[in-house]
């Protein structure tokens, strides 16, 4: 869609409107078929993700900046006398490796460039992560999978690029493997 963002609207609102129109108007989305939306880091905002998390067949894969902070789910949800129970667990700062816990899943694969250079792609997954929410956007209700995609030279072990961080949201996100999710995000560059 080439719909313009007017002065009294925001890019997030226009993007949501376009996606919701597609989800309701296109017959392919009404047959319990899994749909993956790949979006850049601008769309990793609460407003966008909260609106799409309720769609049962939608999976959102969006890149996030490497300076974001997320949280684990709390270990034990305990009853409290006043206020609500604890929503967030330990801090997970993407730029501070000391705050990371061990990944829940690690997948490695090899790839060869057009010029014959052998590379190794390592995808580390952390499941059931949370982002801070607000009263309007209760993100503690929407756990997600966090992926770190690192590409290194197979011979030297040196990183080729900075790691790419992706978050994956949606009720059916566990139906796709980490490799399929990373590939789904990479396909947005083919558009």
Contact map, one row per residue, 1 for C-alpha under 8 A:
11100000000000000100000000000000000000000000000000000000000000000000000000000000000000000000000000000000000000000000000000000000000000000000000000000000000000000000000000000000000000000000000
11110000000000000000000000000000000000000000000000000000000000000000000000000000000000000000000000000000000000000000000000000000000000000000000000000000000000000000000000000000000000000000000
11111000000001000000000000000000000000000000000000000000000000000000000000000000000000000000000000000000000000000000000000000000000000000000000000000000000000000000000000000000000000000000000
01111100000000000000000000000000000000000000000000000000000000000000000000000000000000000000000000000000000000000000000000000000000000000000000000000000000000000000000000000000000000000000000
00111110111001000000000000000000000000000000000000000000000000000000000000000000000000000000000000000000000000000000000000000000000000000000000000000000000000000000000000000000000000000000000
00011111110000000000000000000000000000000000000000000000000000000000000000000000000000000000000000000000000000000000000000000000000000000000000000000000000000000000000000000000000000000000000
00001111110000000000000000000000000000000000000000000000000000000000000000000000000000000000000000000000000000000000000000000000000000000000000000000000000000000000000000000000000000000000000
00000111110000000000000000000000000000000000000000000000000000000000000000000000000000000000000000000000000000000000000000000000000000000000000000000000000000000000000000000000000000000000000
00001111111011000000000000000000000000000000000000000000000000000000000000000000000000000000000000000000000000000000000000000000000000000000000000000000000000000000000000000000000000000000000
00001111111111000000000000000000000000000000000000000000000000000000000000000000000000000000000000000000000000000000000000000000000000000000000000000000000000000000000000000000000000000000000
00001000111111100000000000000000000000000000000000000000000000000000000000000000000000000000000000000000000000000000000000000000000000000000000000000000000000000000000000000000000000000000000
00000000011111110000000000000000000000000010001100000000000000000000000000000000000000000000000000000000000000000000000000000000000000000000000000000000000000000000000000000000000000000000000
00000000111111111000000000000000000000000000000100000000000000000000000000000000000000000000000000000000000000000000000000000000000000000000000000000000000000000000000000000000000000000000000
00101000111111111100000000000000000000000000000000000000000000000000000000000000000000000000000000000000000000000000000000000000000000000000000000000000000000000000000000000000000000000000000
00000000001111111110000000000000000000000000000000000000000000000000000000000000000000000000000000000000000000000000000000000000000000000000000000000000000000000000000000000000000000000000000
00000000000111111111000000000000000000000000000100100000000000000000000000000000000000000000000000000000000000000000000000000000000000000000000000000000000000000000000000000000000000000000000
00000000000011111111100000000000000000000000000000000000000000000000000000000000000000000000000000000000000000000000000000000000000000000000000000000000000000000000000000000000000000000000000
10000000000001111111110000000000000000000000000000000000000000000000000000000000000000000000000000000000000000000000000000000000000000000000000000000000000000000000000000000000000000000000000
00000000000000111111111000000000000000000000000000000000000000000000000000000000000000000000000000000000000000000000000000000000000000000000000000000000000000000000000000000000000000000000000
00000000000000011111111100000000000000000000000000000000000000000000000000000000000000000000000000000000000000000000000000000000000000000000000000000000000000000000000000000000000000000000000
00000000000000001111111110000000000000000000000000000000000000000000000000000000000000000000000000000000000000000000000000000000000000000000000000000000000000000000000000000000000000000000000
00000000000000000111111111000000000000000000000000000000000000000000000000000000000000000000000000000000000000000000000000000000000000000000000000000000000000000000000000000000000000000000000
00000000000000000011111111001100000000000000000000000000000000000000000000000000000000000000000000000000000000000000000000000000000000000000000000000000000000000000000000000000000000000000000
00000000000000000001111111101100000000000000000000000000000000000000000000000000000000000000000000000000000000000000000000000000000000000000000000000000000000000000000000000000000000000000000
00000000000000000000111111100000000000000000000000000000000000000000000000000000000000000000000000000000000000000000000000000000000000000000000000000000000000000000000000000000000000000000000
00000000000000000000011111111100000000000000000000000000000000000000000000000000000000000000000000000000000000000000000000000000000000000000000000000000000000000000000000000000000000000000000
00000000000000000000000111111110000000000000000000000000000000000000000000000000000000000000000000000000000000000000000000000000000000000000000000000000000000000000000000000000000000000000000
00000000000000000000000001111110100000000000000000000000000000000000000000000000000000000000000000000000000000000000000000000000000000000000000000000000000000000000000000000000000000000000000
00000000000000000000001101111111111000000000000000000000100000000000000000000000000000000000000000000000000000000000000000000000000000000000000000000000000000000000000000000000000000000000000
00000000000000000000001101111111100000000000000000000000000000000000000000000000000000000000000000000000000000000000000000000000000000000000000000000000000000000000000000000000000000000000000
00000000000000000000000000111111100000000000000000000000000000000000000000000000000000000000000000000000000000000000000000000000000000000000000000000000000000000000000000000000000000000000000
00000000000000000000000000001111110000000000000000000000100000000000000000000000000000000000000000000000000000000000000000000000000000000000000000000000000000000000000000000000000000000000000
00000000000000000000000000011111111000000000000000000000100000000000000000000000000000000000000000000000000000000000000000000000000000000000000000000000000000000000000000000000000000000000000
00000000000000000000000000001001111100000000000000000000111000000000000000000000000000000000000000000000000000000000000000000000000000000000000000000000000000000000000000010000000000000000000
00000000000000000000000000001000111110000000000000000000111000000000000000000000000000000000000000000000000000000000000000000000000000000000000000000000000000000000000000000000000000000000000
00000000000000000000000000000000011111000000000000000000011110000000000000000000000000000000000000000000000000000000000000000000000000000000000000000000000000000000000000000000000000010000000
00000000000000000000000000000000001111100000000000000000011110000000000000000000000000000000000000000000000000000000000000000000000000000000000000000000000000000000000000000000000000000000000
00000000000000000000000000000000000111110000000000000000000111000000000000000000000000000000000000000000000000000000000000000000000000000000000000000000000000000000000000000000000000011001000
00000000000000000000000000000000000011111111000000000000000111100000000000000000000000000000000000000000000000000000000000000000000000000000000000000000000000000000000000000000000000001001000
00000000000000000000000000000000000001111111000000000000000001110000000000000000000000000000000000000000000000000000000000000000000000000000000000000000000000000000000000000000000000000000000
00000000000000000000000000000000000000111111000000000000000001111000000000000000000000000000000000000000000000000000000000000000000000000000000000000000000000000000000000000000000000000000000
00000000000000000000000000000000000000111111100000000000000000000000000000000000000000000000000000000000000000000000000000000000000000000000000000000000000000000000000000000000000000000000000
00000000000100000000000000000000000000111111100110000000000001000000000000000000000000000000000000000000000000000000000000000000000000000000000000000000000000000000000000000000000000000000000
00000000000000000000000000000000000000111111110110000000000001110000000000000000000000000000000000000000000000000000000000000000000000000000000000000000000000000000000000000000000000000000000
00000000000000000000000000000000000000000111111110000000000000000000000000000000000000000000000000000000000000000000000000000000000000000000000000000000000000000000000000000000000000000000000
00000000000000000000000000000000000000000001111111000000000000000000000000000000000000000000000000000000000000000000000000000000000010001010000000000000000000000000000000000000000000000000000
00000000000100000000000000000000000000000000111111100000000000000000000000000000000000000000000000000000000000000000000000000000000000001000000000000000000000000000000000000000000000000000000
00000000000110010000000000000000000000000011111111110000000000000000000000000000000000000000000000000000000000000000000000000000000000000000000000000000000000000000000000000000000000000000000
00000000000000000000000000000000000000000011111111111000000100000000000000000000000000000000000000000000000000000000000000000000000000000000000000000000000000000000000010000000000000000000000
00000000000000000000000000000000000000000000011111111100000000000000000000000000000000000000000000000000000000000000000000000000000000001110010000000000000000000000000000000000000000000000000
00000000000000010000000000000000000000000000001111111100000000000000000000000000000000000000000000000000000000000000000000000000000000000000000000000000000000000000000000000000000000000000000
00000000000000000000000000000000000000000000000111111110010100000000000000000000000000000000000000000000000000000000000000000000000000000000000000000000000000000000000001000000000000000000000
00000000000000000000000000000000000000000000000011111111011000000000000000000000000000000000000000000000000000000000000000000000000000000000010000000000000000000000000011100000000000000000000
00000000000000000000000000000000000000000000000001111111000000000000000000000000000000000000000000000000000000000000000000000000000000000000000000000000000000000000000001100000000000000000000
00000000000000000000000000000000000000000000000000011111110000000000000000000000000000000000000000000000000000000000000000000000000000000000000000000000000000000000000001000000000000000000000
00000000000000000000000000000000000000000000000000001111110000000000000000000000000000000000000000000000000000000000000000000000000000000000000000000000000000000000000001110000000000000000000
00000000000000000000000000001001111000000000000000000011111000000000000000000000000000000000000000000000000000000000000000000000000000000000000000000000000000000000000001110000000000000000000
00000000000000000000000000000000011110000000000000011011111100000000000000000000000000000000000000000000000000000000000000000000000000000000000000000000000000000000000001110000000000000000000
00000000000000000000000000000000011110000000000000001000111110000000000000000000000000000000000000000000000000000000000000000000000000000000000000000000000000000000000111111000000000000000000
00000000000000000000000000000000000111100000000010010000011111000000000000000000000000000000000000000000000000000000000000000000000000000000000000000000000000000000001111000000000000000000000
00000000000000000000000000000000000111100000000000000000001111100000000000000000000000000000000000000000000000000000000000000000000000000000000000000000000000000000011110000000000010011000000
00000000000000000000000000000000000001111011000000000000000111110000000000000000000000000000000000000000000000000000000000000000000000000000000000000000000000000000011100000000000000001000000
00000000000000000000000000000000000000111001000000000000000011111000000000000000000000000000000000000000000000000000000000000000000000000000000000000000000000000001111000000000000000000000000
00000000000000000000000000000000000000011001000000000000000001111101000000000000000000000000000000000000000000000000000000000000000000000000000000000000000000000001111000000000000000000000000
00000000000000000000000000000000000000001000000000000000000000111111000000000000000000000000000000000000000000000000000000000000000000000000000000000000000000000000100000000000000000000000000
00000000000000000000000000000000000000000000000000000000000000011111000000000000000000000000011000000000000000000000000000000000000000000000000000000000000000000001100000000000000000000000000
00000000000000000000000000000000000000000000000000000000000000001111100000000000000000000000111000000000000000000000000000000000000000000000000000000000000000000000000000000000000000000000000
00000000000000000000000000000000000000000000000000000000000000011111110000000000000000000000111000000000000000000000000000000000000000000000000000000000000000000000000000000000000000000000000
00000000000000000000000000000000000000000000000000000000000000000011111000000000000000000011110000000000000000000000000000000000001000000000000000000000000000000000000000000000000000000000000
00000000000000000000000000000000000000000000000000000000000000000001111100000000000000000011110000000000000000000000000000000000111100000000000000000000000000000000000000000000000000000000000
00000000000000000000000000000000000000000000000000000000000000000000111110000000000000011111000000000000000000000000000000000000111100000000000000000000000000000000000000000000000000000000000
00000000000000000000000000000000000000000000000000000000000000000000011111000000000000011111000000000000000000000000000000000001110000000000000000000000000000000000000000000000000000000000000
00000000000000000000000000000000000000000000000000000000000000000000001111100000000000111100000000000000000000000000000000000001110000000000000000000000000000000000000000000000000000000000000
00000000000000000000000000000000000000000000000000000000000000000000000111111000000001111100000000000000000000000000000000000000000000000000000000000000000000000000000000000000000000000000000
00000000000000000000000000000000000000000000000000000000000000000000000011111000000000001000000000000000000000000000000000000000000000000000000000000000000000000000000000000000000000000000000
00000000000000000000000000000000000000000000000000000000000000000000000001111100000000000000000000000000000000000000000000000000000000000000000000000000000000000000000000000000000000000000000
00000000000000000000000000000000000000000000000000000000000000000000000001111110000011100000000000000000000000000000000000000000000000000000000000000000000000000000000000000000000000000000000
00000000000000000000000000000000000000000000000000000000000000000000000000011111000011000000000000000000000000000000000000000000000000000000000000000000000000000000000000000000000000000000000
00000000000000000000000000000000000000000000000000000000000000000000000000001111100010000000000000000000000000000000000000000000000000000000000000000000000000000000000000000000000000000000000
00000000000000000000000000000000000000000000000000000000000000000000000000000111111110000000000000000000000000000000000000000000000000000000000000000000000000000000000000000000000000000000000
00000000000000000000000000000000000000000000000000000000000000000000000000000011111000000000000000000000000000000000000000000000000000000000000000000000000000000000000000000000000000000000000
00000000000000000000000000000000000000000000000000000000000000000000000000000001111100000000000000000000000000000000000000000000000000000000000000000000000000000000000000000000000000000000000
00000000000000000000000000000000000000000000000000000000000000000000000000000001111110000000000000000000000000000000000000000000000000000000000000000000000000000000000000000000000000000000000
00000000000000000000000000000000000000000000000000000000000000000000000000000001011111000000000000000000000000000000000000000000000000000000000000000000000000000000000000000000000000000000000
00000000000000000000000000000000000000000000000000000000000000000000000000001111001111100000000000000000000000000000000000000000000000000000000000000000000000000000000000000000000000000000000
00000000000000000000000000000000000000000000000000000000000000000000000001001100000111111000000000000000000000000000000000000000000000000000000000000000000000000000000000000000000000000000000
00000000000000000000000000000000000000000000000000000000000000000000000011001000000011111000000000000000000000000000000000000000000000000001000000000000000000000000000000000000000000000000000
00000000000000000000000000000000000000000000000000000000000000000000001111000000000001111100000000000000000000000000000000000000010000000001000000000000000000000000000000000000000000000000000
00000000000000000000000000000000000000000000000000000000000000000000001111100000000001111110000000000000000000000000000000000000000000000000000000000000000000000000000000000000000000000000000
00000000000000000000000000000000000000000000000000000000000000000000001111000000000000011111000000000000000000000000000000000000000000000000000000000000000000000000000000000000000000000000000
00000000000000000000000000000000000000000000000000000000000000000000111100000000000000001111100000100000000000000000000000000000000000000000000000000000000000000000000000000000000000000000000
00000000000000000000000000000000000000000000000000000000000000000000111100000000000000000111110100111000000000000000000000000000000000000000000000000000000000000000000000000000000000000000000
00000000000000000000000000000000000000000000000000000000000000000011110000000000000000000011111110110000000000000000000000000000000000000000000000000000000000000000000000000000000000000000000
00000000000000000000000000000000000000000000000000000000000000000111110000000000000000000001111110010000000000000000000000000000000000000000000000000000000000000000000000000000000000000000000
00000000000000000000000000000000000000000000000000000000000000000111000000000000000000000000111110000000000000000000000000000000000000000000000000000000000000000000000000000000000000000000000
00000000000000000000000000000000000000000000000000000000000000000000000000000000000000000001111111110000000000000000000000000000000000000000000000000000000000000000000000000000000000000000000
00000000000000000000000000000000000000000000000000000000000000000000000000000000000000000000111111110000000000000000000000000000000000000000000000000000000000000000000000000000000000000000000
00000000000000000000000000000000000000000000000000000000000000000000000000000000000000000000000111110000000000000000000000000000000000000000000000000000000000000000000000000000000000000000000
00000000000000000000000000000000000000000000000000000000000000000000000000000000000000000011100111111000000000000000000000000000000000000000000000000000000000000000000000000000000000000000000
00000000000000000000000000000000000000000000000000000000000000000000000000000000000000000001110111111100000000000000000000000000000000000000000000000000000000000000000000000000000000000000000
00000000000000000000000000000000000000000000000000000000000000000000000000000000000000000001000000111110000000000000000000000000000000000000000000000000000000000000000000000000000000000000000
00000000000000000000000000000000000000000000000000000000000000000000000000000000000000000000000000011111000000000000000000000100000000000000000000000000000000000000000000000000000000000000000
00000000000000000000000000000000000000000000000000000000000000000000000000000000000000000000000000001111110000000000000000011100000000000000000000000000000000000000000000000000000000000000000
00000000000000000000000000000000000000000000000000000000000000000000000000000000000000000000000000000111110000000000000000011110000000000000000000000000000000000000000000000000000000000000000
00000000000000000000000000000000000000000000000000000000000000000000000000000000000000000000000000000011111000000000000000011100000000000000000000000000000000000000000000000000000000000000000
00000000000000000000000000000000000000000000000000000000000000000000000000000000000000000000000000000011111100000000000001111000000000000000000000000000000000000000000000000000000000000000000
00000000000000000000000000000000000000000000000000000000000000000000000000000000000000000000000000000000111110000000000001110000000000000000000000000000000000000000000000000000011000000000000
00000000000000000000000000000000000000000000000000000000000000000000000000000000000000000000000000000000011111000000000111100000000000000000000000000000000000000000000000000000000000000000000
00000000000000000000000000000000000000000000000000000000000000000000000000000000000000000000000000000000001111100000000111000000000000000000000000000000000000000000000000000000000000000000000
00000000000000000000000000000000000000000000000000000000000000000000000000000000000000000000000000000000000111110000011110000000000000000000000000000000000000000000000000000000000000000000000
00000000000000000000000000000000000000000000000000000000000000000000000000000000000000000000000000000000000011111000011110000000000000000000000000000000000000000000000000000000000000000000000
00000000000000000000000000000000000000000000000000000000000000000000000000000000000000000000000000000000000001111111111000000000000000000000000000000000000000000000000000000000000000000000000
00000000000000000000000000000000000000000000000000000000000000000000000000000000000000000000000000000000000000111111111000000000000000000000000000000000000000000000000000000000000000000000000
00000000000000000000000000000000000000000000000000000000000000000000000000000000000000000000000000000000000000011111100000000000000000000000000000000000000000000000000000000000000000000000000
00000000000000000000000000000000000000000000000000000000000000000000000000000000000000000000000000000000000000011111100000000000000000000000000000000000000000000000000000000000000000000000000
00000000000000000000000000000000000000000000000000000000000000000000000000000000000000000000000000000000000000011111110000000000000000000000000000000000000000000000000000000000000000000000000
00000000000000000000000000000000000000000000000000000000000000000000000000000000000000000000000000000000000000011111111000000000000000000000000000000000100000000000000000000000000000000000000
00000000000000000000000000000000000000000000000000000000000000000000000000000000000000000000000000000000000001111001111100000000000000000000000000000000111000000000000000000000000000000000000
00000000000000000000000000000000000000000000000000000000000000000000000000000000000000000000000000000000000001111000111110000000000000000000000000000011110000000000000000000000000000000000000
00000000000000000000000000000000000000000000000000000000000000000000000000000000000000000000000000000000000111100000011111000000000000000000000000000011110000000000000000000000000000000000000
00000000000000000000000000000000000000000000000000000000000000000000000000000000000000000000000000000000000111100000001111100000000000000000000000001111000000000000000000000000000000000000000
00000000000000000000000000000000000000000000000000000000000000000000000000000000000000000000000000000000011110000000000111110000000000000000000000011110000000000000000000000000000000000000000
00000000000000000000000000000000000000000000000000000000000000000000000000000000000000000000000000000000011100000000000011111000000000000000000000111100000000000000000000000000011000000000000
00000000000000000000000000000000000000000000000000000000000000000000000000000000000000000000000000000011111000000000000001111100000000000000000000111000000000000000000000000000000000000000000
00000000000000000000000000000000000000000000000000000000000000000000000000000000000000000000000000000011110000000000000000111110000000000000000011110000000000000000000000000000010000000000000
00000000000000000000000000000000000000000000000000000000000000000000000000000000000000000000000000000111100000000000000000011111100000000000000011100000000000000000000000000000000000000000000
00000000000000000000000000000000000000000000000000000000000000000000000000000000000000000000000000000001000000000000000000001111100000000000001111000000000000000000000000000000000000000000000
00000000000000000000000000000000000000000000000000000000000000000000000110000000000000000000000000000000000000000000000000000111110000000000001110000000000000000000000000000000000000000000000
00000000000000000000000000000000000000000000000000000000000000000000011110000000000000000000000000000000000000000000000000000111111000000000001111000000000000000000000000000000000000000000000
00000000000000000000000000000000000000000000000000000000000000000000011110000000000000010000000000000000000000000000000000000001111100000011011100000000000000000000000000000000000000000000000
00000000000000000000000000000000000000000000000000000000000000000000111000000000000000000000000000000000000000000000000000000000111110000011001000000000000000000000000000000000000000000000000
00000000000000000000000000000000000000000000000000000000000000000000011000000000000000000000000000000000000000000000000000000000011111000011000000000000000000000000000000000000000000000000000
00000000000000000000000000000000000000000000010000000000000000000000000000000000000000000000000000000000000000000000000000000000001111111111000000000000000000000000000000000000000000000000000
00000000000000000000000000000000000000000000000000000000000000000000000000000000000000000000000000000000000000000000000000000000000111111110000000000000000000000000000000000000000000000000000
00000000000000000000000000000000000000000000000000000000000000000000000000000000000000000000000000000000000000000000000000000000000011111100000000000000000000000000000000000000000000000000000
00000000000000000000000000000000000000000000000000000000000000000000000000000000000000000000000000000000000000000000000000000000000011111100000000000000000000000000000000000000000000000000000
00000000000000000000000000000000000000000000011001000000000000000000000000000000000000000000000000000000000000000000000000000000000011111110000000000000000000000000000000000000000000000000000
00000000000000000000000000000000000000000000000001000000000000000000000000000000000000000000000000000000000000000000000000000000000011111111110000000000000000000000000000000000000000000000000
00000000000000000000000000000000000000000000010001000000000000000000000000000000000000000000000000000000000000000000000000000000011111001111111000000000000000000000000000000000000000000000000
00000000000000000000000000000000000000000000000000000000000000000000000000000000000000110000000000000000000000000000000000000000011110000111111000000000000000000000000000000000000000000000000
00000000000000000000000000000000000000000000000000000000000000000000000000000000000000000000000000000000000000000000000000000000000000000111111000000000000000000000000000000000000000000000000
00000000000000000000000000000000000000000000000001001000000000000000000000000000000000000000000000000000000000000000000000000000010000000111111100000000000000000000000010000000000000000000000
00000000000000000000000000000000000000000000000000000000000000000000000000000000000000000000000000000000000000000000000000000011111000000011111110000000000000000000000010000000000000000000000
00000000000000000000000000000000000000000000000000000000000000000000000000000000000000000000000000000000000000000000000000000011110000000000011111000000000000000000001111000000000000000000000
00000000000000000000000000000000000000000000000000000000000000000000000000000000000000000000000000000000000000000000000000001111100000000000001111100000000000000000001110001000000000000000000
00000000000000000000000000000000000000000000000000000000000000000000000000000000000000000000000000000000000000000000000000001110100000000000000111110000000000000000111100000000000000000000000
00000000000000000000000000000000000000000000000000000000000000000000000000000000000000000000000000000000000000000000000000111100000000000000000011111000000000000000111100000000010000000000000
00000000000000000000000000000000000000000000000000000000000000000000000000000000000000000000000000000000000000000000000001111000000000000000000001111100000000000011110000000000000000000000000
00000000000000000000000000000000000000000000000000000000000000000000000000000000000000000000000000000000000000000000000011110000000000000000000000111110000000000011110000000000000001000000000
00000000000000000000000000000000000000000000000000000000000000000000000000000000000000000000000000000000000000000000000011100000000000000000000000011111000000101111000000000000000000000000000
00000000000000000000000000000000000000000000000000000000000000000000000000000000000000000000000000000000000000000000001111000000000000000000000000001111100000111010000000000000000000000000000
00000000000000000000000000000000000000000000000000000000000000000000000000000000000000000000000000000000000000000000001110000000000000000000000000000111110011111000000000000000000000000000000
00000000000000000000000000000000000000000000000000000000000000000000000000000000000000000000000000000000000000000000111100000000000000000000000000000011111111110000000000000000000000000000000
00000000000000000000000000000000000000000000000000000000000000000000000000000000000000000000000000000000000000000000011100000000000000000000000000000001111110000000000000000000000000000000000
00000000000000000000000000000000000000000000000000000000000000000000000000000000000000000000000000000000000000000000010000000000000000000000000000000000111110000000000000000000000000000000000
00000000000000000000000000000000000000000000000000000000000000000000000000000000000000000000000000000000000000000000000000000000000000000000000000000000111111000000000000000000000000000000000
00000000000000000000000000000000000000000000000000000000000000000000000000000000000000000000000000000000000000000000000000000000000000000000000000000001111111100000000000000000000000000000000
00000000000000000000000000000000000000000000000000000000000000000000000000000000000000000000000000000000000000000000000000000000000000000000000000000001100111110000000000000000000000000000000
00000000000000000000000000000000000000000000000000000000000000000000000000000000000000000000000000000000000000000000000000000000000000000000000000000111100011111100000000000000000000000000000
00000000000000000000000000000000000000000000000000000000000000000000000000000000000000000000000000000000000000000000000000000000000000000000000000000011100001111100000000000000000000000000000
00000000000000000000000000000000000000000000000000000000000000000000000000000000000000000000000000000000000000000000000000000000000000000000000000000111000000111110000000000000000000000000000
00000000000000000000000000000000000000000000000000000000000000000000000000000000000000000000000000000000000000000000000000000000000000000000000000000100000000111111000000000000000000000000000
00000000000000000000000000000000000000000000000000000000000000000000000000000000000000000000000000000000000000000000000000000000000000000000000000011110000000001111100000000000000000000000000
00000000000000000000000000000000000000000000000000000000000000110100000000000000000000000000000000000000000000000000000000000000000000000000000000011100000000000111110000000000000000000000000
00000000000000000000000000000000000000000000000000000000000000111100000000000000000000000000000000000000000000000000000000000000000000000000000001111000000000000011111000000000000000000000000
00000000000000000000000000000000000000000000000000000000000011110000000000000000000000000000000000000000000000000000000000000000000000000000000001111000000000000001111100000000000000000000000
00000000000000000000000000000000000000000000000000000000000111110000000000000000000000000000000000000000000000000000000000000000000000000000000111100000000000000000111110000000000000000000000
00000000000000000000000000000000000000000000000000000000001111000000000000000000000000000000000000000000000000000000000000000000000000000000000111100000000000000000011111001000000010000000000
00000000000000000000000000000000000000000000000010001000001110000000000000000000000000000000000000000000000000000000000000000000000000000000011110000000000000000000001111101000000000000000000
00000000000000000000000000000000000000000000000000011111111100000000000000000000000000000000000000000000000000000000000000000000000000000000000100000000000000000000000111111000000000000000000
00000000000000000000000000000000000000000000000000001101111000000000000000000000000000000000000000000000000000000000000000000000000000000000000000000000000000000000000011111100000000000000000
00000000000000000000000000000000010000000000000000000001111000000000000000000000000000000000000000000000000000000000000000000000000000000000000000000000000000000000000001111110000000000000000
00000000000000000000000000000000000000000000000000000000001000000000000000000000000000000000000000000000000000000000000000000000000000000000000010000000000000000000000111111111000000000000000
00000000000000000000000000000000000000000000000000000000000000000000000000000000000000000000000000000000000000000000000000000000000000000000000000000000000000000000000000111111100000000000000
00000000000000000000000000000000000000000000000000000000000000000000000000000000000000000000000000000000000000000000000000000000000000000000000000000000000000000000000000011111100000000000000
00000000000000000000000000000000000000000000000000000000000000000000000000000000000000000000000000000000000000000000000000000000000000000000000000000000000000000000000000001111110110000000000
00000000000000000000000000000000000000000000000000000000000000000000000000000000000000000000000000000000000000000000000000000000000000000000000000000000000000000000000000000111111110000000000
00000000000000000000000000000000000000000000000000000000000000000000000000000000000000000000000000000000001000000000000000101000000000000000000000100000000000000000000000000001111111000000000
00000000000000000000000000000000000000000000000000000000000000000000000000000000000000000000000000000000001000000000000000100000000000000000000000000000000000000000000000000000111111100000000
00000000000000000000000000000000000000000000000000000000000000000000000000000000000000000000000000000000000000000000000000000000000000000000000000000000000000000000000000000001111111110000000
00000000000000000000000000000000000000000000000000000000000010000000000000000000000000000000000000000000000000000000000000000000000000000000000000000000000000000000000100000001111111111000000
00000000000000000000000000000000000000000000000000000000000000000000000000000000000000000000000000000000000000000000000000000000000000000000000000001000000000000000000000000000011111111100000
00000000000000000000000000000000000000000000000000000000000000000000000000000000000000000000000000000000000000000000000000000000000000000000000000000000000000000000000000000000001111111110000
00000000000000000000000000000000000101000000000000000000000010000000000000000000000000000000000000000000000000000000000000000000000000000000000000000000000000000000000000000000000111111111000
00000000000000000000000000000000000001100000000000000000000011000000000000000000000000000000000000000000000000000000000000000000000000000000000000000000000000000000000000000000000011111111000
00000000000000000000000000000000000000000000000000000000000000000000000000000000000000000000000000000000000000000000000000000000000000000000000000000000000000000000000000000000000001111111110
00000000000000000000000000000000000000000000000000000000000000000000000000000000000000000000000000000000000000000000000000000000000000000000000000000000000000000000000000000000000000111111111
00000000000000000000000000000000000001100000000000000000000000000000000000000000000000000000000000000000000000000000000000000000000000000000000000000000000000000000000000000000000000011111111
00000000000000000000000000000000000000000000000000000000000000000000000000000000000000000000000000000000000000000000000000000000000000000000000000000000000000000000000000000000000000000111111
00000000000000000000000000000000000000000000000000000000000000000000000000000000000000000000000000000000000000000000000000000000000000000000000000000000000000000000000000000000000000000111111
00000000000000000000000000000000000000000000000000000000000000000000000000000000000000000000000000000000000000000000000000000000000000000000000000000000000000000000000000000000000000000011111
